[in-house]
Amino acid sequence: MFVADAWQEFEVLDAGDGMKLERWGQVILARPDPQVIWPKSQPQSWSLADGVYGRSGEGGGIWSFRRPLPERWQIAYRDLRFFVRPTGFKHTGLFPEQAANWDWMRGLVSARPGARVLNLFAYTGGASVALMKAGAHVTHVDAARGMVQWAKENRALSGVVETAGRYIVEDAKAFVQRELRRGKRYEGILMDPPSYGRGPGGEVWKLEDELFPLARLCANLLSDDPLFFLINGYTTGFQPAVLHNVLSQALGPAVSGSVDARELGLPITSGGILPAGASARWQAKGAPH
């Protein structure tokens, strides 16, 4: 398992009964998690939650707050800073388990200043900022204009100059196809696709239908001296082996390197590990560790 265990300002305090209790800086939030099917270890601590996301019987849900919270606030990971806030559908604008992947990618690009990296479905740009801080030039692509704006604000908050990357509002597949026509190439590629979604032009995305074709297209964007290719997956039922097979077959035997696919996890302070999806990492043969 890839475990994100270096956080100081984020913590999973407890998990149980379909919920997780998290500390985001000085704010404690309780959110649903369908994989948490065991009982709470410290039920008394849940009264500390400043905000609780409750599901609606008609779908979706709503936040309820014990005290007024700022519209947004900052948390840090190593030398990175991010804005977080409770949003619709339970999210906060950051997936802390991805810190395990940030550290891995930073280790690779730090030995290759100026490495070109493509970040697809890039959301609020946690990985983009981490890679820019390590010296990469990042192309950040997401179909949601609001998320791209949030990502730019995270970049500025972390003290990264604008010239360290470019931010594109576009459907991921359409952008990749255009880059191929232009002959563009990248030393690193990562993608964090949703299970289902729509692009800015109404394009429908279904993960099980689109993931492999997109991964194969992206393989053609790798330069002659690539570093890595990362695929993240949150879909229930997509085991690490699924992502391993997708990435291995998309790259094919002509691209020399190795794939390591595992679950992602976050340590729970009250005990255990909280599963948080899976990642498949391809690393070029001879790339620095």
C-alpha positions in Angstrom: 0.0 0.0 0.0 1.1 3.6 -0.8 0.5 5.3 2.6 0.5 9.1 2.9 2.0 9.3 6.4 4.0 12.5 6.4 1.1 15.0 7.0 1.3 17.4 9.9 -1.7 19.6 9.3 -4.1 16.9 8.2 -5.1 13.8 10.2 -7.8 11.0 10.1 -8.7 11.0 13.8 -11.2 8.1 13.6 -13.3 6.2 11.1 -16.3 4.0 11.5 -20.0 3.4 10.7 -19.7 4.7 7.2 -17.9 8.0 8.2 -14.4 9.4 8.7 -13.4 12.1 11.2 -10.7 14.3 9.9 -8.6 17.3 11.1 -7.9 19.9 8.4 -5.6 22.3 10.2 -7.7 23.6 13.1 -11.0 22.4 11.7 -12.5 19.0 12.3 -14.9 17.6 9.7 -16.9 14.3 9.5 -17.6 13.0 6.1 -19.2 9.8 4.6 -17.0 7.0 3.3 -18.7 3.9 1.9 -15.7 1.6 2.6 -15.8 2.3 6.3 -18.0 -0.7 7.4 -16.4 -1.2 10.8 -17.5 0.5 14.1 -16.0 3.8 15.4 -13.1 3.3 17.7 -13.6 6.5 19.6 -17.2 7.5 19.4 -16.9 10.2 22.1 -14.5 12.2 19.9 -17.0 12.7 17.1 -18.8 15.5 19.1 -15.7 17.6 18.3 -16.7 17.8 14.6 -17.1 21.4 13.4 -18.9 20.3 10.3 -20.8 17.1 9.4 -21.8 16.1 5.9 -25.1 14.2 6.0 -26.5 12.3 3.0 -30.0 12.9 1.8 -32.5 10.2 1.1 -33.1 11.8 -2.3 -29.4 11.8 -3.3 -26.6 14.2 -2.6 -26.3 15.7 0.9 -25.7 18.8 2.9 -23.2 20.2 5.4 -24.2 21.2 9.0 -21.9 23.2 11.1 -21.4 23.4 14.9 -19.8 26.8 14.7 -19.2 29.3 11.9 -16.2 28.4 9.7 -14.2 30.6 7.4 -15.2 30.4 3.8 -11.9 28.7 3.2 -8.6 28.2 5.1 -5.0 27.0 4.5 -3.2 23.8 5.3 0.4 22.9 4.5 2.2 19.7 3.3 5.9 20.0 3.5 6.7 23.2 1.5 3.3 23.3 -0.2 0.2 25.3 0.8 -3.4 24.8 -0.2 -6.8 26.4 0.2 -9.5 24.0 1.5 -13.2 24.4 2.2 -16.3 22.2 2.5 -17.9 21.9 -1.0 -20.9 20.2 -2.4 -20.8 16.4 -2.5 -18.7 16.2 0.7 -15.4 17.3 -0.8 -12.9 19.8 0.5 -10.8 20.5 -2.6 -7.9 18.3 -1.7 -7.3 14.5 -1.6 -4.6 14.1 1.1 -3.8 10.5 0.2 -2.3 11.8 -3.0 0.6 13.1 -1.0 2.2 9.7 -1.3 2.2 10.1 -5.1 3.4 13.8 -4.9 6.5 12.6 -3.0 7.2 9.9 -5.5 6.9 12.1 -8.5 8.9 14.9 -6.9 11.7 12.5 -6.3 11.8 11.7 -10.0 11.5 15.2 -11.5 13.9 16.8 -9.0 16.8 15.1 -10.8 15.5 16.4 -14.1 14.9 20.2 -13.9 12.5 21.5 -16.5 10.9 18.0 -17.1 7.6 18.5 -18.9 4.6 16.9 -17.1 1.0 16.6 -18.2 -1.6 16.5 -15.4 -5.0 15.4 -16.6 -8.3 15.8 -14.6 -6.0 17.9 -12.4 -8.7 19.3 -10.1 -7.3 22.0 -7.7 -3.7 21.2 -8.6 -2.2 19.5 -5.6 0.0 17.4 -7.8 0.7 20.3 -10.2 2.0 22.5 -7.4 4.1 19.7 -5.9 5.7 19.0 -9.3 6.4 22.7 -10.1 8.1 23.0 -6.7 10.4 20.2 -7.7 11.4 21.9 -10.9 9.0 20.5 -13.5 7.0 22.5 -16.1 3.4 21.4 -15.7 0.5 21.5 -18.1 -2.6 21.4 -15.9 -5.8 20.3 -17.6 -9.3 20.1 -16.1 -12.8 20.6 -17.6 -14.1 22.7 -14.7 -13.2 26.4 -14.9 -13.7 26.9 -11.2 -11.3 24.1 -10.3 -8.6 25.5 -12.6 -9.0 28.9 -10.9 -8.7 27.2 -7.5 -5.5 25.5 -8.8 -4.0 28.8 -9.8 -4.7 30.2 -6.3 -2.9 27.1 -4.8 0.0 27.7 -7.0 0.3 31.3 -5.9 -0.2 30.4 -2.3 2.8 28.0 -2.5 5.0 30.7 -4.0 5.3 29.1 -7.4 5.9 31.5 -10.4 3.4 31.6 -13.2 5.9 30.5 -15.8 6.3 27.1 -14.0 3.2 25.8 -15.8 0.1 26.5 -17.9 -3.5 25.9 -17.0 -6.0 24.6 -19.5 -9.8 24.4 -19.3 -10.7 21.5 -21.7 -11.9 18.0 -22.0 -8.9 15.7 -21.3 -9.2 13.5 -24.4 -9.7 16.4 -26.7 -6.6 18.1 -25.3 -4.5 14.9 -25.7 -5.6 14.5 -29.3 -4.6 18.1 -30.0 -1.2 17.7 -28.4 -0.5 14.6 -30.5 -1.3 16.5 -33.7 1.1 19.3 -32.5 3.8 16.8 -31.8 4.1 17.7 -28.2 5.9 15.4 -25.8 6.1 15.0 -22.0 8.5 13.3 -19.6 5.8 12.6 -17.1 2.0 12.0 -17.3 -0.5 11.6 -14.5 -4.3 11.3 -14.6 -6.9 11.2 -11.9 -10.1 10.5 -13.8 -13.6 10.4 -12.3 -15.9 7.5 -12.5 -18.4 9.6 -14.5 -18.4 13.1 -15.8 -19.0 15.6 -18.5 -16.6 17.8 -20.4 -17.2 21.6 -21.0 -18.8 20.7 -24.4 -21.1 18.0 -22.9 -18.7 15.1 -23.6 -19.7 12.1 -21.5 -17.0 10.3 -19.6 -17.5 6.7 -18.3 -14.3 5.4 -16.7 -14.7 1.7 -17.6 -15.2 2.7 -21.3 -12.7 5.5 -21.6 -9.7 4.8 -19.3 -7.8 2.4 -21.5 -8.2 4.3 -24.8 -7.1 7.5 -23.1 -4.1 5.8 -21.4 -3.0 4.4 -24.8 -3.3 7.8 -26.4 -1.3 9.3 -23.6 1.5 6.7 -24.1 2.1 8.3 -27.5 2.8 11.7 -25.7 5.7 10.3 -23.7 9.1 11.7 -24.8 12.0 9.5 -25.9 13.5 9.9 -22.4 10.4 9.6 -20.1 10.3 9.5 -16.3 6.9 8.3 -15.2 3.2 7.6 -15.9 0.7 7.6 -13.0 -3.0 6.5 -13.1 -5.2 7.0 -10.0 -8.5 5.3 -9.5 -11.3 5.7 -6.9 -14.0 3.5 -8.6 -15.3 0.8 -6.2 -14.3 -2.5 -7.8 -11.3 -1.2 -9.6 -8.5 -3.2 -7.9 -4.9 -2.2 -8.2 -4.4 -5.1 -10.6 -6.9 -3.5 -13.0 -4.9 -0.2 -13.1 -1.7 -2.3 -13.4 -3.0 -4.1 -16.5 -4.4 -0.9 -18.1 -1.0 0.9 -17.7 1.1 -2.0 -18.7 -0.9 -2.7 -21.9 -1.2 0.9 -22.8 2.5 1.4 -22.7 3.4 -2.0 -24.2 6.8 -3.7 -24.3 8.5 -1.1 -26.3 8.6 1.3 -23.3 11.2 0.1 -20.9 10.3 0.4 -17.2 8.2 -1.2 -14.5 4.7 -0.8 -13.1 3.9 -0.8 -9.4 0.2 -0.8 -8.5 -1.1 -0.7 -5.0 -3.9 0.7 -2.8 -3.6 4.2 -1.4 -4.1 4.8 2.3 -4.1 7.2 5.1 -3.2 6.3 8.7 -6.0 6.5 11.2 -4.9 8.0 14.6 -7.2 5.7 16.5 -5.7 2.7 14.7 -5.5 1.1 11.2 -5.3 2.4 7.7 -8.1 4.1 5.7 -8.3 2.8 2.1 -8.5 5.6 -0.4 -8.5 4.2 -3.9 -5.6 2.8 -5.9 -2.7 4.0 -8.0 -0.6 2.4 -10.7 2.9 3.9 -11.2 5.1 3.3 -14.2 8.7 4.4 -13.8 11.2 4.3 -16.6 14.1 1.9 -16.3 17.1 3.8 -14.8 15.0 6.7 -13.6 16.2 8.1 -10.2 14.5 6.9 -7.1 
